[in-house]
């Protein structure tokens, strides 16, 4: 785990954003055991073999989780937005997500990286 990513999550203003970001980070680590983390463009990025696999970004009222290389994924309807190659899940305060489902999606998307 990259200390910069840990520090990013710790400094989030709202506790719910920190909790969601921590849980999303765990999802990525479960899906990609050898994932590399780094802060880029002021956001935690997750890479496999030097290629983007996922990113967490925060805004005032949401935490967004983007899965890259997502064109071949069969995604639940109305859950993700964005172009075919990268899909974003937007979570707001009080929202939850299915960890097993996300682990599976990230694993599938990153399998060809």
Buried (B, 14 or more C-beta within 10 A) or exposed (E): EBEEBBEBBEEBEEEBBBEBBBBBBEBBBBBBEEBEBEBEEEBBBBBBEEEBBBBBBBEEEBBBBBBBBBEEBEEEEEBBEBEEEBBBBBBEEEEEBEEEEBBBBBBBBBEEB
